Amino acid sequence: MTQPIRIERTTNPKPRPKASELGFGKYFTDHMFILDYDAGLGWHDARIVPYQPITLDPAAKVFHYGQTIFEGLKAYRTEEGKIVLFRPDMNMKRLNRSNDRLSIPAVDEALGLEALRQLVQVDQDWIPDAPETSLYVRPFVISTEAALGVSPSLQYKFIIIMSPVGSYYSEGIKPVSIYVESDYVRAVAGGVGHVKTAGNYAAGLKAQEGATAQGCAQVLWLDGVHRKYVEEVGSMNVFFRLGDKIVTPALTGSLLPGITRDSVIHLLRHWGLEVEERLVTIDELVEAQKDGSLKEIFGTGTAAVISPVGSLYWKGEKLTIGNGSTGEVSARVYETMTGIQTGRLEDPFGWRVSVE
Ligand SMILES: *Cc1c(COP(=O)(O)O)cnc(C)c1O
């Protein structure tokens, strides 16, 4: 049986940011969800409380050994005013896969889903309704035991915070340039690249800085062993349109199984397109770019949904993808995915979950 969630409402609501100033992850709603874990007691004391700082001992394990994981999903307000989440069950399942890899005790998925539902309801006035805006939801777990020994923490907190976010493409969906990274790697199979844990992102910042210095928006990661198989673009999964097939890197253990990736594969197959999940080398892409068969590249992830790639920088050369503008499959996938997510289109796969 799922434990009850206590609700303590704020008496001091914050001013609402203007839709035009939202950006990504800059403003936070009035409430947050917290669930505590103590060894022997399990997860307990589920509560929604006013958004506030948390106090931790400086020896809390999360600060030293990074035993922490997170998730990311969005709530939308449909044109009829209904509130929906996109495949939240997938996020809770992945949260527990991440927990398992980091030796964090599993969270009751039904309780996590109920917490998402109730928190979104409590702060529903924070869901922006301008086109392409949404409420970004960030569940995460931190290890809080104050002890410097390297061993799984005996205490944790599972917290959910939420942030109204603006349109990712306020000037229309636009392709980005990508730097193919050949020095730094993101992850190796057997490590933690397939789960959402903080260290992956801290370790990626250096390469991202390098890409920015080259005038690129994101890094294209190659595998850590052979340095030739393409894995992800920034913190998105990546798809290639090669001839009439769509190809995406197979889940080899070093890349993150994105929920957008899974949804896009379903959608493309539903349209009758051939989708291959397999190894893809950078050499294959460069050759295909030269012979004209590499028509499109796009990244997929919750934040941007679809991010078309206009060019790749590789070994000092700029390779233009297609004609450098958003490809036709990328545009169709973007329109359809955002349409399903926001309730503008039919939901043939049952992905939307109503919050009422
Ligand atoms: C979160 C994430 C993705 C995308 O996952 P979605 O579930 O589609 O948001 C892809 N790659 C990395 C490294 C990620 O952290």
The ligand as an SDF file (V2000), in Angstrom:
LIG
                    3D

 15 15  0  0  0  0  0  0  0  0999 V2000
   18.3930   12.4540  -20.0040 C   0  0  0  0  0  0  0  0  0  0  0  0
   19.3630   12.1180  -21.0640 C   0  0  0  0  0  0  0  0  0  0  0  0
   18.9740   11.7930  -22.3710 C   0  0  0  0  0  0  0  0  0  0  0  0
   17.5750   11.9190  -22.8700 C   0  0  0  0  0  0  0  0  0  0  0  0
   16.6570   11.1780  -22.1570 O   0  0  0  0  0  0  0  0  0  0  0  0
   15.1200   11.5300  -22.2430 P   0  0  0  0  0  0  0  0  0  0  0  0
   14.4780   10.5070  -21.3860 O   0  0  0  0  0  0  0  0  0  0  0  0
   14.7280   11.4320  -23.6550 O   0  0  0  0  0  0  0  0  0  0  0  0
   14.9790   12.9250  -21.7110 O   0  0  0  0  0  0  0  0  0  0  0  0
   19.9450   11.3870  -23.2600 C   0  0  0  0  0  0  0  0  0  0  0  0
   21.2440   11.3350  -22.9020 N   0  0  0  0  0  0  0  0  0  0  0  0
   21.6540   11.6520  -21.6690 C   0  0  0  0  0  0  0  0  0  0  0  0
   23.0780   11.5640  -21.3370 C   0  0  0  0  0  0  0  0  0  0  0  0
   20.7370   12.0630  -20.7100 C   0  0  0  0  0  0  0  0  0  0  0  0
   21.1340   12.4050  -19.5040 O   0  0  0  0  0  0  0  0  0  0  0  0
  1  2  1  0
  2  3  1  0
  2 14  2  0
  3  4  1  0
  3 10  2  0
  4  5  1  0
  5  6  1  0
  6  7  2  0
  6  8  1  0
  6  9  1  0
 10 11  1  0
 11 12  2  0
 12 13  1  0
 12 14  1  0
 14 15  1  0
M  END
$$$$
